[in-house]
Amino acid sequence: MNAMLGTFHPYFIIIAIGLTIMASYTSLDMFTLIRSSNQNKRLLFIGGTLSMGIGIWVMNFMALISVDTNRFASYHIPLTILSIFIGIAFTGMAFLAFFGKTIRFYHLLVGSIFLTFAVIAIQVIGLYAMNVNVTYNIGLLLFSGLVIFGSFLFSLWILFSSSYSQGNQAWLKPVSALIISGAIAEGHFLLKRAAITTSEVVNDANADSPFFIYLVLFVSVLITGGLIISSTLISKQLAATDTNFKDIKAALDASTIVAITDQHGTIVYVNDKFEEISNYNKEEIIGKNHRILNSGYHPKEYFQNLWKTIQSGQIWRGEIRNKAKDGSFYWVDTTIVPFLNKKGRPIQYIAIRSDISNRKKAEEHLKETIKENNDIKFALDQSSIVAFTDAKGKITSVNEKFCEISKYSSEEIIGRDHNILNSGYHSKEFFKHLWKTIGEGNVWKGELRNKAKDGSFYWVDTTIVPFLNEHGKPYQYLAIRNDITERKKTEEVLHRQDKLAAVGQLAAGVAHEIRNPLTSMKGYTEFLQLDEKDPERLEFLNIILDEIERVNTIVEDFMVLAKPKAVELEEKNVVPVIRNVVSLLEFEARKKNVRLTFDCNQEIIQIECDENRLKQVFLNFIKNGIEAMPNGGDLHVKTIIHDDNVQISIQDSGVGIPKDKLQKLGEPFYTTKRNGNGLGLMVSFKIIESHNGKVFVESELNKGTTFNILLPAKIA
């Protein structure tokens, strides 16, 4: 073997090894970043490949020059450039195997083979670039290749696949860089020994010139150093960027559900939060589409709109109810962002979701509560009279039932207090007690008589509930009322019936005790008439008999109260009956300065009646009218025909009757007279009822009172 001739420069070897170590470290740093980074992977791969390829070339190039500087003048530059590109290409193919997240042992084998090819290719092409003839010792060449391959495999195993790499120890990259650099240097020297070179000595005055040697050295160091520095800066910048990205990703993973799908909707990535909420692990969910989570809650049109939006390149936002693996449902607030290619078409979608299940449950609970409140309000509105007042008693809200019974509109009532409904029935002490009770925060219950807008009265069973603030003071009141007007009327009827029963019992006793002596008195008086010849005394006896008959009639009225019996009605013309009663009372009316008139357009008005009892009613009502005008006045009696009824009105211009007393007329022992007992009106009302008629009383204070008697009639 003919060795290359020239001067040996060992410092070239030292510099070459140093540059190779730096290039290897930088390259490995970038390739390890590829595994942990989710962005800029291409830039990291290119930087790492260039750094490792240039490192291998620098070691070979400077080692060859250090041995034979005389050959530098005839160095073939195009082959050198070719060796650089081939070395970079093999290095790139070697590290393609480490581009993924998971690295298997066969990846290490493939990477080590391509790195070995890179070293051998640069060595062989470098020798040919120096214009030498090369023959190889095949056995030594194979041995050298195996040693280089084993060194690379060991280094890559330590860095990427060993148990040491799981802990991310700081010493791994420097040690691996040293081993790889050693493998590159070892490969150069072993391959050089396996190569047999022959060449002619090139005599060039400038070949061994220190200027050219140092120039080559300087340029090589400058290129390699610049590449290493730039690669290092890029690596640091990418590492910082990747750190920020990791922080953002960690924050998202801690708080947000993230999934990435391809353009067809197939899931290609999910984070831990996705697994946690869906109960699916990554292996079960990746490769599937989101239909696996479909809860069936949303209609097809909902998802059609979703896909139409994101396929057009727009961001979609909305709320989705999904179904987890265990069958449970959960709600997510979702934002789907499409990533577009240069043509503006989506290539993948990232879905960022937030768990809003608790919020949706709260919303559902709120909806249910609102519905319950609305149902309660509806039920109250249908059955009760509801009003809210503020702390001062001003009405702030009323329901329709309130307006309906009070005859006031909500606009008329809101802002006023309940004095607007005061009927004057209850005393001031009654309302003072009411306000004292609710002002102390206690519930008040009672019955109130209110006055409607039209002047009518109505009774309400009332519950007033105070709402208290944090200091225990009422800030508003809720009054819930129920209309008990009919119940109060029924109570009045029952009360009247109780009085009637009492009167009936009294009447029965009085009638029984009076009737027996009356019978004796009548018998003895008639007996005395038989022997009496004196006309004056006979007149007195007749008067006594008439009075006895009158008392007997009163007793019969008492008996009617005690035990009502069916009256015997005969068809009579009521007009003469009324005229007769008016004629009887004309003299008494004139004595009290009362003008008594009778107005009737019909001469014949036939009715079914008991004439004597009906006369008693007319006498009672007309006499009451005369007595109601102590200073004189007008008393009009008239008849009015209404279809098949006759209305007999007895109208005076007296003092009138208050409304609260008007409703009690006809009750036993109730009278507006000082010396009356109320039995006259009660008996009169009973007589009209027995004639299938009705009595209506109208009165106005200081203007007079009208008694209207309505009886069935046959008009001639």
Secondary structure, DSSP 8 states (H G I E B T S, - for coil): -----S---HHHHHHHHHHHHHHHHHHHHHHHHHHH-SS-HHHHHHHHHHHHHHHHHHHHHHHHHHH-GGGGGG--HHHHHHHHHHHHHHHHHHHHTTSSS---HHHHHHHHHHHHHHHHHHHHHHHHHTT-EEEE-HHHHHHHHHHHHHHHHHHHIIIIISGGGGGT-TTHHHHHHHHHHHHHHHHHHHHHHHEEEE------TTTT-HHHHHHHHHHHHHHHHHHHHHHHHHHHHHHHHHHHHHHHHHHHHHH-EEEEEETTSBEEEE-HHHHHHH---HHHHTTSBGGGGB-S-S-HHHHHHHHHHHHTT--EEEEEEEE-TTS-EEEEEEEEEEEE-TTS-EEEEEEEEEE-HHHHHHHHHHHHHHHHHHHHHHHHHHH-EEEEEETTS-EEEE-HHHHHHH---HHHHTTS-GGGGB-S-S-HHHHHHHHHHHHTT--EEEEEEEE-TTS-EEEEEEEEEEEE-TTS-EEEEEEEEEE-HHHHHHHHHHHHHHHHHHHHHHHHHHHHHHHHHHHHHHHHHHHHHHH---HHHHHHHHHHHHHHHHHHHHHHHHHHHHS------EEEEHHHHHHHHHHHHHHHHHHTTEEEEEE-S-S-EEEEE-HHHHHHHHHHHHHHHHHT-TT-EEEEEEEEEETTEEEEEEEE-SS---HHHHTTTTSTT--SSSS--SHHHHHHHHHHHHTT-EEEEEEETTTEEEEEEEEE-EE-
